[in-house]
């Protein structure tokens, strides 16, 4: 049996128990976002449409999360930490250089946009901000999140920026208004 999809061309000869990827050399992946390591230029985690998050190291790609892969971030201080996300805002973290990921968005009670924005504070690599209906912050790399706003409604945050000159200045928008801390 052969399967052609937006992930490539695959073949099974045992009724679907194991699949061989026949896509080598096909440049068909559409990436939404990517995070490039500041420590090694050949280490990347990228979010791909319909193909989850993919980890590149040493010239080889490995799927690390399913669904639609979205925003990815490489920790600029610790080369073992990567973040990736799937559609509607489920954020994952890797502590082993991108080989395994665990869910970090527990405690967030809202659904985000298709591509849910999240950013790392430029002055503290343990602090991240994520936009759903409200703006959320974690100070411990994703283990715990706190809601910073109480906007109500259903409009979802579409962009976030933290000022590198002053991390107390945060801008975000939700397609209704641009807001500033």
ChimeraX commands (.cxc) that place a marker at each C-alpha (Angstrom):
marker #1 position 0.00,0.00,0.00 radius 0.5
marker #1 position 1.24,3.51,-0.87 radius 0.5
marker #1 position 0.15,6.71,0.82 radius 0.5
marker #1 position 0.68,10.12,-0.72 radius 0.5
marker #1 position 0.12,13.08,1.59 radius 0.5
marker #1 position 1.40,16.57,2.21 radius 0.5
marker #1 position 3.99,14.84,4.38 radius 0.5
marker #1 position 5.42,12.89,1.45 radius 0.5
marker #1 position 5.15,9.46,-0.11 radius 0.5
marker #1 position 5.08,6.34,2.07 radius 0.5
marker #1 position 4.87,2.57,1.48 radius 0.5
marker #1 position 3.91,-0.37,3.67 radius 0.5
marker #1 position 4.24,-4.04,2.83 radius 0.5
marker #1 position 2.83,-5.40,6.10 radius 0.5
marker #1 position -0.68,-3.95,6.18 radius 0.5
marker #1 position 0.33,-0.66,7.81 radius 0.5
marker #1 position 2.36,-1.89,10.77 radius 0.5
marker #1 position 5.56,-0.23,9.45 radius 0.5
marker #1 position 5.84,2.52,6.85 radius 0.5
marker #1 position 8.85,3.37,4.69 radius 0.5
marker #1 position 9.31,7.07,3.89 radius 0.5
marker #1 position 10.01,7.37,0.15 radius 0.5
marker #1 position 10.23,11.18,0.26 radius 0.5
marker #1 position 14.01,11.56,0.37 radius 0.5
marker #1 position 15.06,14.47,-1.81 radius 0.5
marker #1 position 11.56,15.96,-2.12 radius 0.5
marker #1 position 11.47,19.57,-0.93 radius 0.5
marker #1 position 7.80,19.63,0.01 radius 0.5
marker #1 position 7.57,20.75,3.64 radius 0.5
marker #1 position 5.85,24.07,4.36 radius 0.5
marker #1 position 7.20,25.61,7.56 radius 0.5
marker #1 position 5.18,28.04,9.67 radius 0.5
marker #1 position 8.00,29.03,12.05 radius 0.5
marker #1 position 11.45,27.88,13.19 radius 0.5
marker #1 position 13.87,28.27,16.06 radius 0.5
marker #1 position 17.59,28.17,15.28 radius 0.5
marker #1 position 20.08,27.38,18.01 radius 0.5
marker #1 position 22.48,30.17,18.91 radius 0.5
marker #1 position 24.97,27.47,19.88 radius 0.5
marker #1 position 25.06,25.29,16.74 radius 0.5
marker #1 position 23.91,26.54,13.33 radius 0.5
marker #1 position 22.89,23.04,12.22 radius 0.5
marker #1 position 20.46,22.57,15.12 radius 0.5
marker #1 position 16.92,23.77,14.35 radius 0.5
marker #1 position 13.39,22.99,15.52 radius 0.5
marker #1 position 10.75,23.94,12.96 radius 0.5
marker #1 position 6.96,23.87,12.88 radius 0.5
marker #1 position 5.52,22.43,9.66 radius 0.5
marker #1 position 2.01,22.56,8.23 radius 0.5
marker #1 position 0.26,19.22,8.85 radius 0.5
marker #1 position 3.59,17.64,9.77 radius 0.5
marker #1 position 4.20,18.69,13.36 radius 0.5
marker #1 position 7.49,19.93,14.68 radius 0.5
marker #1 position 10.69,18.67,13.16 radius 0.5
marker #1 position 14.18,18.69,14.69 radius 0.5
marker #1 position 17.23,19.19,12.45 radius 0.5
marker #1 position 20.62,18.15,13.72 radius 0.5
marker #1 position 23.69,17.26,11.72 radius 0.5
marker #1 position 21.79,17.40,8.42 radius 0.5
marker #1 position 19.03,14.94,9.39 radius 0.5
marker #1 position 15.39,15.76,10.18 radius 0.5
marker #1 position 13.39,13.93,12.90 radius 0.5
marker #1 position 9.68,14.42,13.70 radius 0.5
marker #1 position 9.31,15.34,17.38 radius 0.5
marker #1 position 5.63,16.43,17.69 radius 0.5
marker #1 position 2.49,15.78,15.69 radius 0.5
marker #1 position -0.36,17.92,14.43 radius 0.5
marker #1 position 0.43,21.21,12.78 radius 0.5
marker #1 position 3.79,22.47,13.98 radius 0.5
marker #1 position 3.89,26.16,14.85 radius 0.5
marker #1 position 6.23,28.59,16.60 radius 0.5
marker #1 position 9.59,27.21,17.78 radius 0.5
marker #1 position 12.17,28.82,20.07 radius 0.5
marker #1 position 15.76,27.90,20.91 radius 0.5
marker #1 position 16.98,28.91,24.36 radius 0.5
marker #1 position 19.93,31.31,23.88 radius 0.5
marker #1 position 21.51,30.34,27.23 radius 0.5
marker #1 position 21.01,26.57,27.45 radius 0.5
marker #1 position 21.65,24.72,24.18 radius 0.5
marker #1 position 19.61,21.74,25.40 radius 0.5
marker #1 position 16.32,23.66,25.68 radius 0.5
marker #1 position 13.95,24.05,22.73 radius 0.5
marker #1 position 10.26,24.96,22.61 radius 0.5
marker #1 position 7.77,24.06,19.91 radius 0.5
marker #1 position 4.00,24.38,19.60 radius 0.5
marker #1 position 1.07,22.86,17.80 radius 0.5
marker #1 position -2.08,24.49,16.49 radius 0.5
marker #1 position -4.22,26.47,18.95 radius 0.5
marker #1 position -1.41,26.90,21.47 radius 0.5
marker #1 position -0.18,23.66,22.99 radius 0.5
marker #1 position 3.45,24.45,23.87 radius 0.5
marker #1 position 6.10,21.76,24.36 radius 0.5
marker #1 position 9.61,21.95,25.84 radius 0.5
marker #1 position 12.70,19.82,25.28 radius 0.5
marker #1 position 15.43,19.65,27.90 radius 0.5
marker #1 position 17.64,17.23,25.93 radius 0.5
marker #1 position 18.52,19.12,22.76 radius 0.5
marker #1 position 15.28,18.41,20.89 radius 0.5
marker #1 position 15.09,14.63,21.25 radius 0.5
marker #1 position 12.06,14.49,23.54 radius 0.5
marker #1 position 9.43,17.09,24.44 radius 0.5
marker #1 position 6.95,17.51,27.29 radius 0.5
marker #1 position 3.82,19.67,27.39 radius 0.5
marker #1 position 4.35,23.02,29.14 radius 0.5
marker #1 position 1.01,24.76,28.67 radius 0.5
marker #1 position -0.77,23.00,31.51 radius 0.5
marker #1 position -2.78,25.43,33.60 radius 0.5
marker #1 position -3.63,27.63,30.63 radius 0.5
marker #1 position -7.40,27.42,30.38 radius 0.5
marker #1 position -7.86,29.09,26.99 radius 0.5
marker #1 position -7.45,28.09,23.36 radius 0.5
marker #1 position -5.14,30.23,21.28 radius 0.5
marker #1 position -5.22,31.25,17.65 radius 0.5
marker #1 position -4.25,28.79,14.90 radius 0.5
marker #1 position -0.68,30.07,15.22 radius 0.5
marker #1 position -0.60,31.03,18.90 radius 0.5
marker #1 position 2.16,33.56,19.56 radius 0.5
marker #1 position 4.64,33.03,22.35 radius 0.5
marker #1 position 7.98,34.73,22.94 radius 0.5
marker #1 position 10.92,34.47,25.28 radius 0.5
marker #1 position 11.81,37.44,27.46 radius 0.5
marker #1 position 15.07,38.84,25.99 radius 0.5
marker #1 position 16.54,39.41,29.47 radius 0.5
marker #1 position 15.44,36.15,31.17 radius 0.5
marker #1 position 15.41,32.87,29.25 radius 0.5
marker #1 position 13.14,31.24,31.85 radius 0.5
marker #1 position 10.35,33.76,31.25 radius 0.5
marker #1 position 7.99,33.29,28.32 radius 0.5
marker #1 position 4.82,35.11,27.32 radius 0.5
marker #1 position 2.01,33.40,25.43 radius 0.5
marker #1 position -1.11,34.93,23.92 radius 0.5
marker #1 position -4.46,33.18,23.96 radius 0.5
marker #1 position -7.60,35.25,24.69 radius 0.5
marker #1 position -5.44,36.78,27.44 radius 0.5
marker #1 position -1.72,37.25,27.88 radius 0.5
marker #1 position -0.01,34.58,30.02 radius 0.5
marker #1 position 3.50,34.40,31.58 radius 0.5
marker #1 position 5.72,31.66,32.94 radius 0.5
marker #1 position 8.83,32.43,34.99 radius 0.5
marker #1 position 10.02,28.82,35.20 radius 0.5
marker #1 position 10.34,27.75,31.57 radius 0.5
marker #1 position 6.76,26.57,31.22 radius 0.5
marker #1 position 6.15,24.53,34.37 radius 0.5
marker #1 position 3.64,27.09,35.72 radius 0.5
marker #1 position 1.69,29.84,33.95 radius 0.5
marker #1 position -0.17,32.88,35.27 radius 0.5
marker #1 position -2.76,34.97,33.45 radius 0.5
marker #1 position -1.66,38.62,33.20 radius 0.5
marker #1 position -4.80,40.14,31.69 radius 0.5
marker #1 position -8.52,39.63,32.00 radius 0.5
marker #1 position -9.83,40.80,28.65 radius 0.5
marker #1 position -12.91,38.63,28.24 radius 0.5
marker #1 position -14.43,38.10,24.83 radius 0.5
marker #1 position -13.27,35.66,22.22 radius 0.5
marker #1 position -10.65,37.63,20.27 radius 0.5
marker #1 position -7.33,35.86,20.36 radius 0.5
marker #1 position -3.89,37.43,20.77 radius 0.5
marker #1 position -2.12,37.49,17.40 radius 0.5
marker #1 position 1.27,39.07,18.22 radius 0.5
marker #1 position 3.50,39.74,21.25 radius 0.5
marker #1 position 6.71,41.75,21.64 radius 0.5
marker #1 position 8.85,42.32,24.73 radius 0.5
marker #1 position 11.13,45.38,24.60 radius 0.5
marker #1 position 14.79,44.30,24.75 radius 0.5
marker #1 position 15.63,47.60,26.46 radius 0.5
marker #1 position 13.01,47.14,29.22 radius 0.5
marker #1 position 11.29,43.75,29.72 radius 0.5
marker #1 position 8.52,45.50,31.68 radius 0.5
marker #1 position 7.31,46.93,28.36 radius 0.5
marker #1 position 5.21,44.34,26.58 radius 0.5
marker #1 position 3.11,44.98,23.49 radius 0.5
marker #1 position 0.44,42.63,22.21 radius 0.5
marker #1 position -2.57,42.81,19.95 radius 0.5
marker #1 position -5.75,40.79,19.60 radius 0.5
marker #1 position -7.15,42.10,16.29 radius 0.5
marker #1 position -9.20,44.62,18.24 radius 0.5
marker #1 position -6.54,46.74,19.89 radius 0.5
marker #1 position -2.80,47.12,20.37 radius 0.5
marker #1 position -2.05,47.00,24.08 radius 0.5
marker #1 position 1.03,48.06,26.04 radius 0.5
marker #1 position 2.01,47.16,29.58 radius 0.5
marker link #1:1,2 radius 0.2
marker link #1:2,3 radius 0.2
marker link #1:3,4 radius 0.2
marker link #1:4,5 radius 0.2
marker link #1:5,6 radius 0.2
marker link #1:6,7 radius 0.2
marker link #1:7,8 radius 0.2
marker link #1:8,9 radius 0.2
marker link #1:9,10 radius 0.2
marker link #1:10,11 radius 0.2
marker link #1:11,12 radius 0.2
marker link #1:12,13 radius 0.2
marker link #1:13,14 radius 0.2
marker link #1:14,15 radius 0.2
marker link #1:15,16 radius 0.2
marker link #1:16,17 radius 0.2
marker link #1:17,18 radius 0.2
marker link #1:18,19 radius 0.2
marker link #1:19,20 radius 0.2
marker link #1:20,21 radius 0.2
marker link #1:21,22 radius 0.2
marker link #1:22,23 radius 0.2
marker link #1:23,24 radius 0.2
marker link #1:24,25 radius 0.2
marker link #1:25,26 radius 0.2
marker link #1:26,27 radius 0.2
marker link #1:27,28 radius 0.2
marker link #1:28,29 radius 0.2
marker link #1:29,30 radius 0.2
marker link #1:30,31 radius 0.2
marker link #1:31,32 radius 0.2
marker link #1:32,33 radius 0.2
marker link #1:33,34 radius 0.2
marker link #1:34,35 radius 0.2
marker link #1:35,36 radius 0.2
marker link #1:36,37 radius 0.2
marker link #1:37,38 radius 0.2
marker link #1:38,39 radius 0.2
marker link #1:39,40 radius 0.2
marker link #1:40,41 radius 0.2
marker link #1:41,42 radius 0.2
marker link #1:42,43 radius 0.2
marker link #1:43,44 radius 0.2
marker link #1:44,45 radius 0.2
marker link #1:45,46 radius 0.2
marker link #1:46,47 radius 0.2
marker link #1:47,48 radius 0.2
marker link #1:48,49 radius 0.2
marker link #1:49,50 radius 0.2
marker link #1:50,51 radius 0.2
marker link #1:51,52 radius 0.2
marker link #1:52,53 radius 0.2
marker link #1:53,54 radius 0.2
marker link #1:54,55 radius 0.2
marker link #1:55,56 radius 0.2
marker link #1:56,57 radius 0.2
marker link #1:57,58 radius 0.2
marker link #1:58,59 radius 0.2
marker link #1:59,60 radius 0.2
marker link #1:60,61 radius 0.2
marker link #1:61,62 radius 0.2
marker link #1:62,63 radius 0.2
marker link #1:63,64 radius 0.2
marker link #1:64,65 radius 0.2
marker link #1:65,66 radius 0.2
marker link #1:66,67 radius 0.2
marker link #1:67,68 radius 0.2
marker link #1:68,69 radius 0.2
marker link #1:69,70 radius 0.2
marker link #1:70,71 radius 0.2
marker link #1:71,72 radius 0.2
marker link #1:72,73 radius 0.2
marker link #1:73,74 radius 0.2
marker link #1:74,75 radius 0.2
marker link #1:75,76 radius 0.2
marker link #1:76,77 radius 0.2
marker link #1:77,78 radius 0.2
marker link #1:78,79 radius 0.2
marker link #1:79,80 radius 0.2
marker link #1:80,81 radius 0.2
marker link #1:81,82 radius 0.2
marker link #1:82,83 radius 0.2
marker link #1:83,84 radius 0.2
marker link #1:84,85 radius 0.2
marker link #1:85,86 radius 0.2
marker link #1:86,87 radius 0.2
marker link #1:87,88 radius 0.2
marker link #1:88,89 radius 0.2
marker link #1:89,90 radius 0.2
marker link #1:90,91 radius 0.2
marker link #1:91,92 radius 0.2
marker link #1:92,93 radius 0.2
marker link #1:93,94 radius 0.2
marker link #1:94,95 radius 0.2
marker link #1:95,96 radius 0.2
marker link #1:96,97 radius 0.2
marker link #1:97,98 radius 0.2
marker link #1:98,99 radius 0.2
marker link #1:99,100 radius 0.2
marker link #1:100,101 radius 0.2
marker link #1:101,102 radius 0.2
marker link #1:102,103 radius 0.2
marker link #1:103,104 radius 0.2
marker link #1:104,105 radius 0.2
marker link #1:105,106 radius 0.2
marker link #1:106,107 radius 0.2
marker link #1:107,108 radius 0.2
marker link #1:108,109 radius 0.2
marker link #1:109,110 radius 0.2
marker link #1:110,111 radius 0.2
marker link #1:111,112 radius 0.2
marker link #1:112,113 radius 0.2
marker link #1:113,114 radius 0.2
marker link #1:114,115 radius 0.2
marker link #1:115,116 radius 0.2
marker link #1:116,117 radius 0.2
marker link #1:117,118 radius 0.2
marker link #1:118,119 radius 0.2
marker link #1:119,120 radius 0.2
marker link #1:120,121 radius 0.2
marker link #1:121,122 radius 0.2
marker link #1:122,123 radius 0.2
marker link #1:123,124 radius 0.2
marker link #1:124,125 radius 0.2
marker link #1:125,126 radius 0.2
marker link #1:126,127 radius 0.2
marker link #1:127,128 radius 0.2
marker link #1:128,129 radius 0.2
marker link #1:129,130 radius 0.2
marker link #1:130,131 radius 0.2
marker link #1:131,132 radius 0.2
marker link #1:132,133 radius 0.2
marker link #1:133,134 radius 0.2
marker link #1:134,135 radius 0.2
marker link #1:135,136 radius 0.2
marker link #1:136,137 radius 0.2
marker link #1:137,138 radius 0.2
marker link #1:138,139 radius 0.2
marker link #1:139,140 radius 0.2
marker link #1:140,141 radius 0.2
marker link #1:141,142 radius 0.2
marker link #1:142,143 radius 0.2
marker link #1:143,144 radius 0.2
marker link #1:144,145 radius 0.2
marker link #1:145,146 radius 0.2
marker link #1:146,147 radius 0.2
marker link #1:147,148 radius 0.2
marker link #1:148,149 radius 0.2
marker link #1:149,150 radius 0.2
marker link #1:150,151 radius 0.2
marker link #1:151,152 radius 0.2
marker link #1:152,153 radius 0.2
marker link #1:153,154 radius 0.2
marker link #1:154,155 radius 0.2
marker link #1:155,156 radius 0.2
marker link #1:156,157 radius 0.2
marker link #1:157,158 radius 0.2
marker link #1:158,159 radius 0.2
marker link #1:159,160 radius 0.2
marker link #1:160,161 radius 0.2
marker link #1:161,162 radius 0.2
marker link #1:162,163 radius 0.2
marker link #1:163,164 radius 0.2
marker link #1:164,165 radius 0.2
marker link #1:165,166 radius 0.2
marker link #1:166,167 radius 0.2
marker link #1:167,168 radius 0.2
marker link #1:168,169 radius 0.2
marker link #1:169,170 radius 0.2
marker link #1:170,171 radius 0.2
marker link #1:171,172 radius 0.2
marker link #1:172,173 radius 0.2
marker link #1:173,174 radius 0.2
marker link #1:174,175 radius 0.2
marker link #1:175,176 radius 0.2
marker link #1:176,177 radius 0.2
marker link #1:177,178 radius 0.2
marker link #1:178,179 radius 0.2
marker link #1:179,180 radius 0.2
marker link #1:180,181 radius 0.2
view
